[in-house]
Amino acid sequence: MEEYRAGVLLHPTSLPGSRLDDAVFRWLDFMHDAGLTVWQVLPLVIPDRTLSPYRSCSAFAADPALLPENYPLPDDDAIDEFLSSNGSWVEEFALFTLLSERMGHRRWWQWTDNLDRRDHAMSTALSPPERARVRDIVAQQCRIDRRLNEIRREASDRGILLFGDMPIFVALESVDVWAHPEYFLLDDQYRPRYVTGVPPDYFSQTGQRWGNPHFDWQAMAANEFDWWRARIARQFSFFDILRLDHFRALAAVWMIEAECDSAVEGFWQDTPGRDLLERISADQGGLPIVAEDLGYITDDVRALRREFTLPGMAVLQFAFDGSPDNPHRPENISRDCVAYTGTHDNDTCVGWFGSLDAYTRSFVLDVLGRRGAGDIAGVMIDAMLRSAACMAITPLQDFLRLPATARMNTPGVPEGNWRWQFAWEEIGGDLADRIRAAVQASGRLGSA
């Protein structure tokens, strides 16, 4: 992170039309005009039924629903080349998808015994129509792979870095667990022995029980972290920078027995994250990774992040607890941080500020050195841009000064998230010029 940069957080589904069609180049042109040199997105995997990109059927497959309509099909040579360069994951994904369709999209542990064996040799017994379907699934992944690489080239031509996002854990119902049960702590019925979460804290007396299966880190280390390294390499084929969600899991994880309904009765288990990061660094020739280090963070997590010189995160909405040492306060944000007004899990600045009581609103303005709140989003953006953070990222909703109705996600609320989209007229007029002026005043314009 050599330069001080400014960027924007916007998932592709928030583009008009929700696809990566030619509108994406119009979006990149807007970013260039606005002096924004980092485009951060959420995971580009296939979302679950609630549209969450943080719980997917595959940690490797990109979402073909992002493809433009009538995007050209690859020829056979391109498909064969894609197959040879993507190892076994795409074949596993295609077979898994076919079997899921055959079984009425029931979860894989509800399939019949002969399909629940994960016997990849079964692919030799497929009927001609089933073989054609598998080939079509691979072709779809080849198409979205090609489109994402086109976008990366276009972004690079405009001096824009693409910033991806990757959850640490995977879903039990995913192809990853079906195809590689040896890498997860499962019982003889392929059900989790321990599940993921975090312990009780200030925000929750019972902690958070997420329910993902835990990795068998010992088994993964024995195979030189091959699954992890392939997963990271896939992400870096699309992105210049990658955020690791729940980075603290690379130091230790909270182990909850699967039978427990809450996260109260768990324990910390150390993980070989240092060894994994060394492997990834050797593979990639460096670690352009941002560590999501929000929430309960201990000294071992901080030490791991600093050992590999990974930027952490600061969120301005978290700055106002009254503590002068709060690391999210603008004056306390350090160079080795990526700063945000808010993330995809936060309300918009306008919505957040409007939800505060009068005393807290006054305190926020005092901390920000302002007397009035006629443009609270603008005030917060300026404070973040002028911080020492190596990157300053603003959700588009805050650039647009939008209210809470434009919020992307409300954690713990299963429905109604991940649906916000902007309209082109909202980013017209002089918005790009106003953003560029703020970016330039903060010294983050660089070569944009």
C-alpha positions as CSV (number, residue, x, y, z in Angstrom):
1,M,0.0,0.0,0.0
2,E,2.6,2.5,-1.1
3,E,0.3,5.4,-1.9
4,Y,-2.5,7.1,0.0
5,R,-5.6,6.2,-1.9
6,A,-9.3,6.9,-1.8
7,G,-11.9,4.4,-3.0
8,V,-15.5,3.4,-3.0
9,L,-17.4,0.4,-1.7
10,L,-20.0,-0.9,-4.1
11,H,-21.1,-4.4,-4.9
12,P,-21.8,-5.2,-8.6
13,T,-25.4,-6.1,-7.7
14,S,-25.8,-2.4,-6.7
15,L,-25.1,-1.3,-10.3
16,P,-28.2,-0.4,-12.3
17,G,-29.3,-3.8,-13.8
18,S,-27.3,-5.8,-11.2
19,R,-25.0,-7.2,-13.9
20,L,-21.4,-6.7,-15.1
21,D,-22.6,-5.5,-18.5
22,D,-21.1,-2.4,-20.3
23,A,-22.5,-0.2,-17.5
24,V,-19.5,-1.4,-15.5
25,F,-17.2,0.6,-17.8
26,R,-19.4,3.7,-17.3
27,W,-19.0,3.1,-13.5
28,L,-15.2,2.9,-13.9
29,D,-15.2,6.1,-15.9
30,F,-17.1,7.8,-13.1
31,M,-14.5,6.5,-10.5
32,H,-11.7,7.8,-12.7
33,D,-13.3,11.2,-13.0
34,A,-13.9,11.3,-9.2
35,G,-10.2,10.5,-8.4
36,L,-11.2,7.2,-6.8
37,T,-8.5,4.6,-7.4
38,V,-9.8,1.6,-5.4
39,W,-13.1,-0.2,-6.1
40,Q,-14.0,-2.5,-3.2
41,V,-16.7,-5.2,-3.7
42,L,-18.2,-7.9,-1.6
43,P,-17.5,-11.6,-2.4
44,L,-18.3,-12.5,-6.0
45,V,-19.4,-16.0,-5.2
46,I,-22.8,-17.4,-5.7
47,P,-25.0,-16.0,-2.9
48,D,-27.4,-18.0,-0.8
49,R,-31.2,-17.8,-1.0
50,T,-31.2,-14.5,1.1
51,L,-28.8,-13.1,-1.5
52,S,-25.9,-13.0,1.1
53,P,-22.5,-13.4,-0.6
54,Y,-21.0,-14.5,2.7
55,R,-22.7,-17.9,2.6
56,S,-22.2,-19.6,-0.7
57,C,-22.4,-23.1,-2.2
58,S,-18.8,-22.7,-3.4
59,A,-15.7,-20.9,-2.1
60,F,-14.3,-20.9,-5.7
61,A,-17.1,-20.5,-8.2
62,A,-18.0,-16.9,-9.2
63,D,-21.7,-15.9,-9.6
64,P,-22.7,-16.4,-13.3
65,A,-25.8,-14.3,-12.6
66,L,-23.5,-11.3,-12.8
67,L,-22.9,-12.0,-16.5
68,P,-24.4,-9.7,-19.1
69,E,-27.2,-11.1,-21.1
70,N,-25.9,-12.5,-24.4
71,Y,-22.3,-12.5,-23.2
72,P,-20.5,-14.7,-25.8
73,L,-20.0,-18.4,-25.0
74,P,-16.4,-19.7,-24.9
75,D,-15.3,-22.2,-27.6
76,D,-14.2,-25.7,-26.7
77,D,-10.6,-24.8,-26.7
78,A,-11.2,-22.0,-24.1
79,I,-13.2,-24.4,-21.9
80,D,-10.5,-27.0,-22.1
81,E,-7.9,-24.4,-21.2
82,F,-10.0,-23.2,-18.3
83,L,-10.4,-26.7,-17.0
84,S,-6.7,-27.4,-17.2
85,S,-5.7,-24.2,-15.3
86,N,-8.3,-24.4,-12.6
87,G,-7.5,-27.8,-11.1
88,S,-10.2,-30.0,-9.7
89,W,-12.4,-27.3,-8.1
90,V,-14.5,-26.5,-11.2
91,E,-15.1,-30.2,-12.0
92,E,-16.2,-30.8,-8.4
93,F,-18.4,-27.8,-8.6
94,A,-20.0,-28.8,-11.9
95,L,-20.7,-32.4,-10.7
96,F,-22.0,-31.1,-7.3
97,T,-24.4,-28.7,-9.1
98,L,-25.6,-31.4,-11.4
99,L,-26.3,-33.8,-8.5
100,S,-28.0,-31.0,-6.5
101,E,-30.3,-30.3,-9.4
102,R,-31.0,-34.1,-9.8
103,M,-31.9,-34.2,-6.0
104,G,-34.2,-31.3,-6.1
105,H,-31.7,-28.9,-4.5
106,R,-31.8,-30.7,-1.2
107,R,-28.7,-30.4,0.9
108,W,-26.0,-32.9,0.1
109,W,-26.3,-34.9,3.3
110,Q,-30.0,-35.5,2.4
111,W,-29.1,-37.1,-0.9
112,T,-29.3,-40.9,-1.5
113,D,-26.4,-43.0,-0.2
114,N,-24.8,-43.6,-3.6
115,L,-24.5,-39.9,-4.3
116,D,-23.4,-39.0,-0.7
117,R,-20.2,-41.0,-1.2
118,R,-18.4,-38.1,-2.9
119,D,-17.1,-40.7,-5.4
120,H,-15.8,-38.5,-8.3
121,A,-15.5,-41.6,-10.4
122,M,-19.3,-41.4,-10.7
123,S,-18.8,-38.8,-13.3
124,T,-17.9,-41.5,-15.8
125,A,-21.4,-43.0,-15.4
126,L,-23.2,-39.8,-16.4
127,S,-25.7,-39.9,-19.3
128,P,-25.0,-37.8,-22.4
129,P,-27.5,-35.1,-21.3
130,E,-25.8,-35.0,-17.9
131,R,-22.4,-34.7,-19.4
132,A,-23.7,-31.8,-21.5
133,R,-25.0,-30.1,-18.4
134,V,-21.7,-30.5,-16.6
135,R,-19.9,-29.0,-19.6
136,D,-22.4,-26.1,-19.6
137,I,-21.7,-25.4,-15.9
138,V,-18.0,-25.3,-16.6
139,A,-18.6,-23.0,-19.6
140,Q,-20.5,-20.6,-17.3
141,Q,-17.5,-20.4,-15.0
142,C,-15.2,-19.9,-17.9
143,R,-17.5,-17.0,-19.1
144,I,-17.6,-15.2,-15.7
145,D,-13.9,-15.7,-15.3
146,R,-13.3,-14.1,-18.7
147,R,-15.6,-11.2,-17.9
148,L,-14.0,-10.5,-14.5
149,N,-10.5,-10.4,-16.1
150,E,-11.8,-8.0,-18.8
151,I,-13.0,-5.7,-16.0
152,R,-9.7,-6.0,-14.2
153,R,-7.8,-4.9,-17.3
154,E,-10.2,-2.0,-17.9
155,A,-9.8,-0.9,-14.2
156,S,-6.0,-1.1,-14.5
157,D,-6.1,1.1,-17.6
158,R,-7.8,3.8,-15.5
159,G,-5.4,3.4,-12.6
160,I,-8.0,1.6,-10.4
161,L,-7.2,-1.3,-8.1
162,L,-9.9,-3.9,-7.6
163,F,-10.4,-4.8,-3.9
164,G,-12.1,-8.2,-3.2
165,D,-13.5,-9.7,0.0
166,M,-13.3,-13.3,1.2
167,P,-15.0,-15.0,4.2
168,I,-12.7,-17.2,6.2
169,F,-15.3,-20.0,6.8
170,V,-17.4,-21.9,4.3
171,A,-21.0,-23.2,4.5
172,L,-21.7,-26.8,5.5
173,E,-24.0,-27.1,2.5
174,S,-21.2,-26.2,0.1
175,V,-19.4,-28.2,-2.5
176,D,-16.2,-27.5,-0.5
177,V,-17.3,-29.7,2.5
178,W,-19.0,-32.3,0.2
179,A,-15.8,-32.7,-1.9
180,H,-13.3,-32.4,0.9
181,P,-14.7,-33.7,4.2
182,E,-11.2,-34.6,5.3
183,Y,-10.5,-30.9,5.7
184,F,-13.3,-30.3,8.2
185,L,-14.1,-31.5,11.8
186,L,-17.0,-33.8,10.9
187,D,-18.4,-36.9,12.5
188,D,-19.0,-40.2,10.7
189,Q,-22.3,-38.9,9.4
190,Y,-20.5,-35.9,7.9
191,R,-22.1,-33.5,10.3
192,P,-20.0,-30.9,12.2
193,R,-18.5,-31.8,15.6
194,Y,-17.8,-28.1,16.2
195,V,-19.2,-25.0,14.7
196,T,-18.0,-21.4,14.3
197,G,-18.9,-18.2,16.2
198,V,-17.5,-15.7,18.7
199,P,-17.8,-15.6,22.5
200,P,-20.1,-13.4,24.6
201,D,-19.0,-9.7,24.5
202,Y,-20.3,-6.2,25.1
203,F,-22.8,-6.6,22.2
204,S,-24.2,-10.0,23.0
205,Q,-24.5,-11.9,26.3
206,T,-24.7,-15.2,24.5
207,G,-22.1,-14.5,21.8
208,Q,-22.7,-15.3,18.1
209,R,-23.2,-18.9,16.8
210,W,-22.6,-18.8,13.1
211,G,-22.8,-22.5,12.5
212,N,-20.1,-23.0,9.8
213,P,-18.1,-26.2,10.2
214,H,-14.6,-25.7,11.5
215,F,-11.5,-26.5,9.4
216,D,-9.3,-29.4,10.4
217,W,-6.2,-27.3,10.4
218,Q,-3.9,-30.2,11.1
219,A,-5.1,-32.0,8.0
220,M,-4.8,-28.9,5.9
221,A,-1.3,-28.3,7.1
222,A,-0.3,-31.9,6.4
223,N,-1.3,-31.2,2.8
224,E,0.6,-28.0,2.7
225,F,-2.6,-25.9,2.7
226,D,-3.3,-26.9,-0.9
227,W,-7.1,-26.1,-0.7
228,W,-6.4,-22.7,0.9
229,R,-3.6,-21.8,-1.5
230,A,-5.8,-22.6,-4.5
231,R,-8.7,-20.6,-3.0
232,I,-6.5,-17.5,-2.5
233,A,-4.9,-17.9,-6.0
234,R,-8.4,-17.9,-7.4
235,Q,-9.2,-14.6,-5.7
236,F,-6.0,-13.0,-6.8
237,S,-6.8,-13.9,-10.4
238,F,-9.6,-11.3,-10.1
239,F,-8.4,-8.8,-7.5
240,D,-5.3,-6.6,-6.7
241,I,-6.1,-6.5,-3.0
242,L,-8.1,-8.9,-0.8
243,R,-9.8,-8.4,2.5
244,L,-9.8,-11.5,4.8
245,D,-13.0,-11.4,6.8
246,H,-12.6,-12.6,10.4
247,F,-8.9,-12.4,10.2
248,R,-8.5,-13.3,13.8
249,A,-9.3,-17.0,12.9
250,L,-5.7,-17.2,11.6
251,A,-4.6,-16.9,15.2
252,A,-7.3,-18.7,17.0
253,V,-10.9,-19.8,16.5
254,W,-13.9,-20.1,18.9
255,M,-14.9,-23.7,19.0
256,I,-18.6,-24.4,19.8
257,E,-19.9,-27.9,20.2
258,A,-22.4,-28.5,17.4
259,E,-25.1,-29.5,19.9
260,C,-24.9,-26.1,21.7
261,D,-27.6,-23.6,20.8
262,S,-25.5,-20.6,21.8
263,A,-21.8,-19.5,21.7
264,V,-21.5,-19.3,25.5
265,E,-19.8,-22.7,26.1
266,G,-16.9,-22.6,23.7
267,F,-13.2,-22.4,23.8
268,W,-10.3,-20.9,21.9
269,Q,-8.2,-23.1,19.7
270,D,-5.0,-21.9,18.1
271,T,-4.6,-22.2,14.4
272,P,-1.5,-22.3,12.1
273,G,-2.3,-19.0,10.4
274,R,1.3,-17.9,10.4
275,D,2.4,-21.0,8.4
276,L,-0.6,-20.4,6.0
277,L,0.3,-16.8,5.4
278,E,4.0,-17.7,4.7
279,R,2.8,-20.2,2.1
280,I,0.5,-17.6,0.5
281,S,3.2,-15.0,0.5
282,A,5.6,-17.3,-1.3
283,D,2.9,-18.3,-3.9
284,Q,1.9,-14.7,-4.6
285,G,5.2,-12.9,-4.2
286,G,3.7,-10.8,-1.3
287,L,0.6,-10.3,0.7
288,P,-1.7,-7.6,-0.7
289,I,-4.2,-8.5,2.0
290,V,-6.3,-6.4,4.4
291,A,-7.0,-8.0,7.7
292,E,-10.6,-7.5,9.0
293,D,-9.7,-7.0,12.7
294,L,-12.9,-5.5,14.1
295,G,-14.5,-6.8,17.3
296,Y,-12.7,-8.9,19.9
297,I,-9.0,-8.7,19.0
298,T,-6.2,-10.0,21.2
299,D,-2.5,-9.3,21.2
300,D,-1.7,-12.5,19.2
301,V,-4.0,-11.3,16.4
302,R,-2.3,-7.9,16.4
303,A,1.1,-9.5,16.4
304,L,0.2,-11.7,13.5
305,R,-1.1,-8.8,11.4
306,R,2.0,-6.7,12.1
307,E,4.4,-9.5,11.5
308,F,3.1,-9.7,7.9
309,T,2.6,-5.9,7.6
310,L,-1.1,-6.3,6.8
311,P,-3.3,-3.2,7.1
312,G,-6.2,-3.5,9.6
313,M,-9.5,-1.7,9.5
314,A,-10.9,1.4,11.2
315,V,-14.6,2.4,10.9
316,L,-15.5,6.0,11.7
317,Q,-19.0,5.0,13.0
318,F,-17.3,3.1,15.8
319,A,-15.3,6.1,17.0
320,F,-17.7,7.7,19.5
321,D,-17.6,5.6,22.6
322,G,-16.1,8.4,24.7
323,S,-12.6,6.9,24.9
324,P,-9.8,9.2,23.7
325,D,-7.8,6.0,22.8
326,N,-10.5,4.6,20.5
327,P,-8.6,3.5,17.4
328,H,-11.5,4.5,15.2
329,R,-11.3,8.2,16.1
330,P,-9.9,10.1,13.1
331,E,-6.8,11.3,15.0
332,N,-6.0,7.8,16.1
333,I,-6.3,6.0,12.8
334,S,-2.8,4.8,11.8
335,R,-1.1,4.4,8.5
336,D,-1.5,0.6,8.6
337,C,-5.3,0.9,8.4
338,V,-7.9,1.0,5.7
339,A,-10.5,3.5,7.0
340,Y,-14.2,3.5,6.3
341,T,-17.1,5.8,7.1
342,G,-19.1,2.5,7.5
343,T,-19.0,-1.0,6.0
344,H,-21.7,-3.0,4.2
345,D,-22.9,-4.1,7.7
346,N,-23.4,-0.5,8.9
347,D,-26.2,1.9,8.4
348,T,-25.5,4.8,6.0
349,C,-23.9,7.8,7.8
350,V,-27.2,9.8,7.4
351,G,-29.2,6.9,8.8
352,W,-26.8,6.2,11.6
353,F,-26.5,9.8,12.8
354,G,-30.3,10.2,12.6
355,S,-30.7,7.2,14.9
356,L,-28.6,8.8,17.7
357,D,-30.0,10.7,20.6
358,A,-29.3,14.5,20.8
359,Y,-26.5,14.2,23.3
360,T,-24.6,11.6,21.2
361,R,-25.1,13.6,18.1
362,S,-23.6,16.6,19.8
363,F,-20.7,14.5,21.0
364,V,-20.1,13.2,17.5
365,L,-19.9,16.7,16.1
366,D,-17.5,17.7,18.9
367,V,-15.1,14.9,18.1
368,L,-15.3,15.8,14.4
369,G,-14.7,19.5,15.2
370,R,-18.0,20.7,13.7
371,R,-20.8,22.8,15.2
372,G,-23.5,21.8,12.8
373,A,-24.6,18.6,11.0
374,G,-26.1,20.0,7.8
375,D,-24.0,17.4,5.9
376,I,-23.0,14.7,8.4
377,A,-22.0,12.3,5.6
378,G,-19.7,14.9,4.1
379,V,-18.2,15.7,7.4
380,M,-17.4,12.1,8.1
381,I,-16.0,11.5,4.6
382,D,-13.7,14.5,5.0
383,A,-12.5,13.4,8.5
384,M,-11.8,9.9,7.1
385,L,-10.0,11.2,4.0
386,R,-7.8,13.4,6.1
387,S,-6.8,10.6,8.5
388,A,-3.4,8.8,8.2
389,A,-5.0,5.6,6.8
390,C,-3.3,4.1,3.7
391,M,-6.7,3.8,2.1
392,A,-10.0,5.6,2.7
393,I,-13.1,3.8,1.5
394,T,-16.5,5.3,1.3
395,P,-19.7,3.4,0.5
396,L,-21.4,5.0,-2.5
397,Q,-24.5,5.5,-0.3
398,D,-22.5,8.0,1.8
399,F,-21.1,9.8,-1.2
400,L,-24.8,10.2,-2.2
401,R,-25.9,11.2,1.3
402,L,-28.6,8.5,1.4
403,P,-30.8,7.6,4.4
404,A,-31.1,4.3,6.1
405,T,-33.4,2.9,3.4
406,A,-30.2,2.5,1.3
407,R,-28.5,0.3,3.8
408,M,-26.9,-2.8,2.2
409,N,-27.1,-5.3,5.1
410,T,-28.5,-5.5,8.7
411,P,-26.7,-8.3,10.6
412,G,-29.0,-10.7,12.2
413,V,-31.9,-9.8,10.0
414,P,-32.2,-12.7,7.4
415,E,-34.5,-11.0,4.8
416,G,-34.5,-7.8,2.9
417,N,-30.7,-7.3,2.6
418,W,-28.3,-7.0,-0.3
419,R,-30.8,-5.4,-2.6
420,W,-29.9,-1.7,-2.9
421,Q,-29.1,-0.2,-6.3
422,F,-28.2,3.3,-7.5
423,A,-29.6,5.0,-10.6
424,W,-27.4,6.7,-13.1
425,E,-29.0,10.1,-12.5
426,E,-27.8,9.9,-8.9
427,I,-24.2,10.1,-9.9
428,G,-24.6,12.7,-12.5
429,G,-24.2,16.5,-12.2
430,D,-21.1,17.6,-10.4
431,L,-20.8,14.7,-8.0
432,A,-17.5,13.4,-9.6
433,D,-16.0,16.9,-9.4
434,R,-17.0,17.3,-5.8
435,I,-15.5,13.9,-4.8
436,R,-12.4,14.6,-6.7
437,A,-11.9,18.0,-5.0
438,A,-12.2,16.3,-1.5
439,V,-9.8,13.5,-2.6
440,Q,-7.3,16.0,-3.9
441,A,-7.6,18.2,-0.7
442,S,-6.7,15.2,1.4
443,G,-3.6,14.3,-0.7
444,R,-5.1,11.1,-2.0
445,L,-5.4,11.9,-5.6
446,G,-2.2,10.3,-6.6
447,S,-2.0,9.6,-10.3
448,A,-5.8,9.4,-10.8
